[in-house]
Structure formats: C-alpha cells, structure tokens
Amino acid sequence: MTAPLRLVADGGEPAPGRPERTRALHAIARISHGPVPLDFDRLAAEFPAVRSGLALAGDADLELRLVCTGPEELRAVSAALHRAGAARVRIDLVLRSLTPAPVTLRPVP
C-alpha cells in the first residue's frame, strides 16, 4: 500500500539581512559536461538559483535543482552553464513538488 502524495510549499528562506526577490520558478537542469567536469561549488556560489545538485552516472553527469526569480534568471543560469563548459543542458520546469503524506493506521476490526 502506498501513501497518498500531497503538495508542499517551498521552504527556501532568504539569508538574514539579505532581502531576495521571490523565487517562484523551480526547475531541474540536467547537464552533460564537456572534457572538463563542471565545478559545482563555484556554480552554487555564483548563482543563488542553484539550491542543490547530484553527480550522476548515465545520460547526464550533473543534476541541479534551481529556484529562479523568473525566466530571465533561468536563461542566465543556462547560458552560464554553457559558458562554463557544459556540452548539453536540459532544463525541465517543476510543476509541483510532492511528498508522501503521513500514513494513518486504522485498527483491524
């Protein structure tokens, strides 16, 4: 038996003392790097939209979770990834985030 899924809001809070525009555009970037691997730490430091990443084995080498202020920032991050040496960047927009709801156990009659 599987638990039902429920929609959850983004829990990202701006850093104290650093006001930030609302980041309403969520995306996943799947990246295949060229001959030189991309430096995830530098990308995360340079672009506040980069929230987390995964190093992968398969079609993509790196997957980044992005939370952008809008399409302009998403385009800027994509262009920067190409300039940083990405051979291929595939962007998927996140329509909603799902997380399992708590399972309620009922006594057996």
Residue pairs with C-beta under 8 A, 6 or more apart in sequence:
3 100
3 101
3 102
3 103
4 100
4 101
5 98
5 99
5 100
5 101
6 98
6 99
6 100
6 101
7 96
7 97
7 98
8 97
8 98
8 99
10 23
10 26
10 67
10 97
12 23
12 51
12 67
14 20
20 48
21 69
22 69
23 49
23 67
23 68
23 69
24 69
24 70
25 66
25 67
25 68
25 69
25 70
25 71
25 73
25 74
25 93
26 65
26 66
26 67
26 68
26 93
26 94
26 97
27 66
27 67
27 68
27 74
27 91
27 92
27 93
27 94
28 63
28 64
28 65
28 66
28 91
28 92
28 94
29 63
29 64
29 66
29 77
29 78
29 81
29 89
29 90
29 91
30 56
30 59
30 60
30 62
30 63
30 89
30 90
30 92
31 38
31 60
31 61
31 62
31 63
31 64
31 81
31 86
31 88
31 89
31 90
32 59
32 60
32 61
32 86
32 87
32 88
33 61
33 62
33 85
33 86
33 87
34 85
34 86
34 87
35 85
36 85
37 61
38 61
38 62
38 81
38 84
38 85
38 86
39 84
40 53
40 55
40 62
40 64
43 50
43 53
43 64
43 80
43 81
43 84
44 50
44 53
46 80
47 76
47 77
47 80
49 66
49 67
49 68
49 69
49 73
49 74
49 77
50 64
50 65
50 66
50 77
51 64
51 65
51 66
51 67
52 64
52 65
53 62
53 63
53 64
53 65
54 62
54 63
55 61
55 62
56 62
56 63
60 90
66 74
66 77
68 74
68 77
74 91
78 89
78 91
81 89
82 89
